[in-house]
Structure formats: C-alpha cells, structure tokens
C-alpha cells in the first residue's frame, strides 16, 4: 500500500485538531462561560437579594398572613392584629407594611427567577453540570432564620 506524505500530514492535522485544539477550545469556552456566570448571574448582589427575599418571606408569613381582622357592629369597628386590639392607625400602618413587603417580594422573586432561568439555560446549552445555587442559598438562609429563632 502506497501512502504519501501528504496523506500522513492531513491525518496528523486532523489528530491535532481533534485531540489538542478542540479540547483546548472547550476548556477556554468553559472558563469564559463560568466567568460570565460568576460576573453577571451569581453575584454578591444576587446573594443579598436571596437573603432579603427569605427575610421578607419569613416576616410576611410570621406577621402578615391571616393575622388581622376587623369586627364591626353598631358602635363602630375594632381592629385586631394577632388577636390584640389596635388603633386604626396601627392597623393601617400594618397594612401599608404588608403592601411594601408584597411589592418587594415580587421584585426580588422576578430577579431571582430570571437569574435562575438564565443560569439553567446556559448550563444546559453549554452541556455543563446542572446546578441550582440560588435555591441552595434560599435553603441555607431559611435554615439560618430557623436556627436564629
């Protein structure tokens, strides 16, 4: 069988491309991908947003869900928070705080969900190991709050 040097050279180039250049490119691509993820998705601000979200959710569940009622009769109305009678002003402040918490929770949830979806898409698209640090951070923060109380 007659093999020319040109054929050997082509085979060597294919081998170099397959076994050296392609893996090197993939390593560089993955390094850039994780730099982007750490720089723009899993930031310190994202961690602060997770902490703030969990703290607000805890406050909402502990102090604002189903803990209010108004009783009216012919003499007027009475306002109750956690079974204690309060003035209408205190009751209104409580509801104002509830609205603030609900708005903040919605904003934070939108931000965190957007980050989580983008991260999931990037990891799936670039065939990386699927991780979910945002929900892990939430679990850690919830555990911290449980231990604190």
C-alpha positions as CSV (number, residue, x, y, z in Angstrom):
1,X,0.0,0.0,0.0
2,X,1.4,3.3,-1.0
3,X,0.8,6.2,1.5
4,X,2.1,9.6,0.6
5,X,3.5,12.2,3.0
6,X,0.6,14.5,2.1
7,X,-1.9,11.9,3.4
8,X,0.1,11.4,6.6
9,X,0.2,15.2,7.1
10,X,-3.6,15.5,6.7
11,X,-4.1,12.7,9.2
12,X,-1.8,14.4,11.7
13,X,-3.6,17.7,11.3
14,X,-6.9,16.0,11.9
15,X,-5.5,14.4,15.0
16,X,-4.0,17.6,16.3
17,X,-7.3,19.4,15.7
18,X,-9.4,16.6,17.4
19,X,-7.2,15.8,20.3
20,X,-5.4,19.1,21.1
21,X,-7.1,22.1,19.6
22,X,-10.8,21.1,20.2
23,X,-10.3,20.2,23.9
24,X,-8.3,23.4,24.4
25,X,-11.1,25.4,22.8
26,X,-13.6,23.8,25.0
27,X,-11.6,24.5,28.2
28,X,-11.3,28.2,27.2
29,X,-15.1,28.3,26.3
30,X,-16.0,26.8,29.7
31,X,-13.7,29.2,31.5
32,X,-15.3,32.2,29.8
33,X,-18.8,30.7,30.5
34,X,-18.1,30.4,34.2
35,X,-16.5,33.9,34.3
36,X,-19.7,35.3,32.8
37,X,-21.9,33.3,35.2
38,X,-19.9,34.5,38.2
39,X,-19.7,38.1,37.0
40,X,-23.3,38.6,35.9
41,X,-25.6,35.9,37.4
42,X,-24.2,34.6,40.7
43,X,-23.1,37.9,42.0
44,X,-22.9,39.2,45.6
45,X,-26.0,41.2,44.8
46,X,-27.8,38.0,43.9
47,X,-26.8,36.6,47.3
48,X,-28.1,39.7,49.1
49,X,-31.3,39.5,47.1
50,X,-31.8,35.9,48.2
51,X,-31.2,36.9,51.9
52,X,-33.6,39.8,51.6
53,X,-36.2,37.6,49.9
54,X,-36.0,34.9,52.6
55,X,-36.2,37.5,55.4
56,X,-39.2,39.3,53.8
57,X,-40.9,36.0,53.2
58,X,-40.3,35.0,56.8
59,X,-41.7,38.3,58.1
60,X,-44.7,38.0,55.7
61,X,-45.5,34.5,56.9
62,X,-45.0,35.3,60.6
63,X,-46.6,38.7,60.9
64,X,-48.9,39.5,57.9
65,X,-50.7,36.3,56.7
66,X,-54.1,35.8,58.3
67,X,-53.3,37.7,61.5
68,X,-55.6,40.6,61.0
69,X,-59.4,41.1,61.3
70,X,-61.9,43.9,61.7
71,X,-65.0,43.5,63.7
72,X,-67.9,45.9,63.1
73,X,-71.0,46.5,65.0
74,X,-73.5,49.3,65.5
75,X,-71.0,51.1,67.9
76,X,-68.2,51.1,65.3
77,X,-65.3,48.9,64.3
78,X,-62.5,47.2,66.2
79,X,-59.2,46.3,64.6
80,X,-57.2,43.3,65.6
81,X,-53.6,42.2,64.8
82,X,-52.6,38.8,66.2
83,X,-55.6,38.8,68.4
84,X,-54.8,42.1,70.0
85,X,-57.0,45.1,69.5
86,X,-55.1,48.0,68.0
87,X,-55.9,51.5,66.8
88,X,-57.0,52.2,63.2
89,X,-53.7,54.0,62.7
90,X,-51.6,51.0,63.8
91,X,-53.8,48.7,61.7
92,X,-53.3,50.9,58.6
93,X,-49.5,51.0,59.2
94,X,-49.6,47.2,59.4
95,X,-51.4,47.0,56.0
96,X,-49.0,49.6,54.5
97,X,-46.1,47.5,55.6
98,X,-47.8,44.4,54.1
99,X,-48.1,46.1,50.8
100,X,-44.4,47.1,50.9
101,X,-43.4,43.6,51.7
102,X,-45.5,42.1,48.9
103,X,-44.1,44.5,46.3
104,X,-40.5,43.9,47.4
105,X,-41.1,40.1,47.4
106,X,-42.5,40.3,43.9
107,X,-39.5,42.3,42.6
108,X,-37.0,40.1,44.3
109,X,-38.7,36.9,43.0
110,X,-38.7,38.2,39.5
111,X,-35.0,39.0,39.7
112,X,-34.1,35.7,41.2
113,X,-36.3,33.7,38.9
114,X,-34.7,35.5,35.9
115,X,-31.2,34.7,37.1
116,X,-32.1,31.0,37.8
117,X,-33.7,30.6,34.3
118,X,-30.7,32.2,32.6
119,X,-28.3,30.0,34.5
120,X,-30.3,26.9,33.8
121,X,-30.4,27.7,30.1
122,X,-26.7,28.5,29.9
123,X,-25.7,25.3,31.7
124,X,-28.0,23.2,29.6
125,X,-26.9,24.9,26.3
126,X,-23.2,24.5,27.0
127,X,-23.6,21.0,28.4
128,X,-22.4,21.8,31.9
129,X,-23.3,20.1,35.2
130,X,-26.7,21.3,36.2
131,X,-26.5,23.3,39.5
132,X,-29.0,25.4,41.3
133,X,-27.1,27.7,43.7
134,X,-29.9,30.2,44.1
135,X,-32.3,27.6,45.6
136,X,-29.4,26.3,47.7
137,X,-28.8,29.8,49.0
138,X,-32.5,30.1,49.9
139,X,-32.4,26.8,51.8
140,X,-29.3,28.0,53.7
141,X,-30.9,31.3,54.6
142,X,-34.2,29.6,55.7
143,X,-32.1,27.3,57.9
144,X,-30.2,30.3,59.3
145,X,-33.5,32.0,60.2
146,X,-34.9,28.8,61.8
147,X,-31.8,28.5,63.9
148,X,-32.0,32.2,64.9
149,X,-35.5,31.9,66.2
